Amino acid sequence: MKTLDEIYIIAKKFINEYEKSINSIEQVNKSVKITLAKKETLFKKEVVNCYKTCLTFFPEHLHKNEQSSLDTIEKLNRLDKVPFEDIIRIVKAVREDEFWSKNFLSLTKLRKKKDGIMYIVSFNEKFKPSTKQKSASDILMERYTQNL
């Protein structure tokens, strides 16, 4: 049977090992926080401005995932060559749509794919600015009303 002194020494060793592991975990956490803080500062001003503008189309309770949203906007611009103005235009149009406003709840959805096509491409096709050409009857009607 172990004496009280032996138990004390074993307990003291255990506590020392426990404190070392806690310190190690804290150092890892600090390292991760520093890495995240550095990553947050890597985004260009244009990316941040686009993100902030896009946020205005979402209700406050959906303002989450800032880091992944910034990353999505940055990749849309850098990799997919989508201008910031188009990102804003598409987000605005989609959020104003009765159906999509209930189903498009995060900017990260823009780079996700459905049937191999990114949502931003589908949204762009669906919500293109109208470049509808006038029909012959429209042109004739316009000329007729001008001559009156």
MODELLER restraints for C-alpha pairs under 7 A, 6 or more apart:
rsr = mdl.restraints
at = mdl.atoms
rsr.add(forms.Gaussian(group=physical.xy_distance, feature=features.Distance(at['CA:47:A'], at['CA:70:A']), mean=6.71, stdev=0.5))
rsr.add(forms.Gaussian(group=physical.xy_distance, feature=features.Distance(at['CA:47:A'], at['CA:73:A']), mean=6.39, stdev=0.5))
rsr.add(forms.Gaussian(group=physical.xy_distance, feature=features.Distance(at['CA:47:A'], at['CA:74:A']), mean=5.92, stdev=0.5))
rsr.add(forms.Gaussian(group=physical.xy_distance, feature=features.Distance(at['CA:48:A'], at['CA:70:A']), mean=6.82, stdev=0.5))
rsr.add(forms.Gaussian(group=physical.xy_distance, feature=features.Distance(at['CA:50:A'], at['CA:84:A']), mean=6.15, stdev=0.5))
rsr.add(forms.Gaussian(group=physical.xy_distance, feature=features.Distance(at['CA:50:A'], at['CA:88:A']), mean=6.71, stdev=0.5))
rsr.add(forms.Gaussian(group=physical.xy_distance, feature=features.Distance(at['CA:51:A'], at['CA:70:A']), mean=6.31, stdev=0.5))
rsr.add(forms.Gaussian(group=physical.xy_distance, feature=features.Distance(at['CA:53:A'], at['CA:88:A']), mean=6.99, stdev=0.5))
rsr.add(forms.Gaussian(group=physical.xy_distance, feature=features.Distance(at['CA:54:A'], at['CA:88:A']), mean=5.77, stdev=0.5))
rsr.add(forms.Gaussian(group=physical.xy_distance, feature=features.Distance(at['CA:54:A'], at['CA:91:A']), mean=6.45, stdev=0.5))
rsr.add(forms.Gaussian(group=physical.xy_distance, feature=features.Distance(at['CA:55:A'], at['CA:63:A']), mean=6.81, stdev=0.5))
rsr.add(forms.Gaussian(group=physical.xy_distance, feature=features.Distance(at['CA:57:A'], at['CA:92:A']), mean=6.11, stdev=0.5))
rsr.add(forms.Gaussian(group=physical.xy_distance, feature=features.Distance(at['CA:57:A'], at['CA:95:A']), mean=6.33, stdev=0.5))
rsr.add(forms.Gaussian(group=physical.xy_distance, feature=features.Distance(at['CA:62:A'], at['CA:105:A']), mean=6.71, stdev=0.5))
rsr.add(forms.Gaussian(group=physical.xy_distance, feature=features.Distance(at['CA:68:A'], at['CA:108:A']), mean=6.70, stdev=0.5))
rsr.add(forms.Gaussian(group=physical.xy_distance, feature=features.Distance(at['CA:69:A'], at['CA:107:A']), mean=5.50, stdev=0.5))
rsr.add(forms.Gaussian(group=physical.xy_distance, feature=features.Distance(at['CA:69:A'], at['CA:108:A']), mean=5.52, stdev=0.5))
rsr.add(forms.Gaussian(group=physical.xy_distance, feature=features.Distance(at['CA:72:A'], at['CA:108:A']), mean=5.70, stdev=0.5))
rsr.add(forms.Gaussian(group=physical.xy_distance, feature=features.Distance(at['CA:72:A'], at['CA:111:A']), mean=6.83, stdev=0.5))
rsr.add(forms.Gaussian(group=physical.xy_distance, feature=features.Distance(at['CA:76:A'], at['CA:82:A']), mean=5.57, stdev=0.5))
rsr.add(forms.Gaussian(group=physical.xy_distance, feature=features.Distance(at['CA:77:A'], at['CA:83:A']), mean=5.78, stdev=0.5))
rsr.add(forms.Gaussian(group=physical.xy_distance, feature=features.Distance(at['CA:77:A'], at['CA:84:A']), mean=6.66, stdev=0.5))
rsr.add(forms.Gaussian(group=physical.xy_distance, feature=features.Distance(at['CA:90:A'], at['CA:123:A']), mean=6.64, stdev=0.5))
rsr.add(forms.Gaussian(group=physical.xy_distance, feature=features.Distance(at['CA:90:A'], at['CA:124:A']), mean=6.19, stdev=0.5))
rsr.add(forms.Gaussian(group=physical.xy_distance, feature=features.Distance(at['CA:90:A'], at['CA:127:A']), mean=6.91, stdev=0.5))
rsr.add(forms.Gaussian(group=physical.xy_distance, feature=features.Distance(at['CA:93:A'], at['CA:127:A']), mean=6.40, stdev=0.5))
rsr.add(forms.Gaussian(group=physical.xy_distance, feature=features.Distance(at['CA:94:A'], at['CA:100:A']), mean=5.77, stdev=0.5))
rsr.add(forms.Gaussian(group=physical.xy_distance, feature=features.Distance(at['CA:94:A'], at['CA:101:A']), mean=6.32, stdev=0.5))
rsr.add(forms.Gaussian(group=physical.xy_distance, feature=features.Distance(at['CA:94:A'], at['CA:123:A']), mean=6.99, stdev=0.5))
rsr.add(forms.Gaussian(group=physical.xy_distance, feature=features.Distance(at['CA:95:A'], at['CA:101:A']), mean=4.39, stdev=0.5))
rsr.add(forms.Gaussian(group=physical.xy_distance, feature=features.Distance(at['CA:95:A'], at['CA:104:A']), mean=6.98, stdev=0.5))
rsr.add(forms.Gaussian(group=physical.xy_distance, feature=features.Distance(at['CA:109:A'], at['CA:119:A']), mean=6.70, stdev=0.5))
rsr.add(forms.Gaussian(group=physical.xy_distance, feature=features.Distance(at['CA:110:A'], at['CA:118:A']), mean=6.53, stdev=0.5))
rsr.add(forms.Gaussian(group=physical.xy_distance, feature=features.Distance(at['CA:110:A'], at['CA:119:A']), mean=4.96, stdev=0.5))
rsr.add(forms.Gaussian(group=physical.xy_distance, feature=features.Distance(at['CA:110:A'], at['CA:120:A']), mean=4.77, stdev=0.5))
rsr.add(forms.Gaussian(group=physical.xy_distance, feature=features.Distance(at['CA:111:A'], at['CA:118:A']), mean=5.30, stdev=0.5))
rsr.add(forms.Gaussian(group=physical.xy_distance, feature=features.Distance(at['CA:111:A'], at['CA:119:A']), mean=6.17, stdev=0.5))
rsr.add(forms.Gaussian(group=physical.xy_distance, feature=features.Distance(at['CA:111:A'], at['CA:120:A']), mean=6.51, stdev=0.5))
rsr.add(forms.Gaussian(group=physical.xy_distance, feature=features.Distance(at['CA:112:A'], at['CA:118:A']), mean=5.38, stdev=0.5))
rsr.add(forms.Gaussian(group=physical.xy_distance, feature=features.Distance(at['CA:112:A'], at['CA:119:A']), mean=6.07, stdev=0.5))
rsr.add(forms.Gaussian(group=physical.xy_distance, feature=features.Distance(at['CA:113:A'], at['CA:119:A']), mean=5.87, stdev=0.5))
